[in-house]
């Protein structure tokens, strides 16, 4: 069995693979580590690109587009390794990025999963929206991060350069124990994409396992490579999955008042999209 498997889930991401795989190969120098691309039924030249230009990458063909959640479930079920890293195809890693993450799991048996410091590829001295330095939820279930509040991200001045225990770690670069992943049921395929890693981390925390940020590891995330931030599909998934996550994980005593408050706030969000002349996003919130 391998010690570590880095798994990139790909769907028609030939351009991202061509751009980011060379850096990943060069900067991933840990022994007993393998790099995988799990392909969600791509119809572009992703597979031929890997075979011709990156023959050391192992390919896991999944047949069709299962989405982010189920795609990773299928891939991780087939990978035999102590630790697995879920890595987005639009992440640029840095020298030695994997070593601190693996060392943290080696030395903290209570920790199920950890993330690196996630910085923006477009503005490298700032955190990146999708996870920054690790995440939490407010009382109404809205995600926030160290380094990001709502849509505002902070510049990185080293203010989060200490390990921290989190509620959730970003799925853009998530290093975790494979046994914990499987025992918790993996990512919920009903989510398809977005917030599925928060749901998984919440379930792991409920099982007494820790989630951490290890800022000695640093990667850069392009973000919105699959769905643009203003995409109605993305709006639907974010709102729907957030509510589903609360329904699944909140204790019964808190579920009803939280969902009542969220119904009002989500109505405000729908009206906001309407005022912005974005009727498709308004309908996406209503459907969610």
Secondary structure, 3 states (H helix, E strand, C coil): CEEEEEEEEECCCHHHHHHHHHHHHHHCCCCCEEEEEEECCCCCCHHHHHHHHCCCCEEEECCCCCHHHHHHHHHHHHCCEEEEEEECCCEEECCCHHHHHHHHHHHCCCEEEEEEEEEECCCCCEECCCCCCCEEECCCCCEEECCEECCEECECCCCCCCCEECCECCCCEEEEEHHHHHHCCCCCHHHCCCCHHHHHHHHHHHCCCEEEEEEEEEEEECCCCCCCCCCHHHHHHHHHHHHHHHHHHCCHHHHHHHHHHHHHHHHHHHHHHHHCCCHHHHHHHHHC
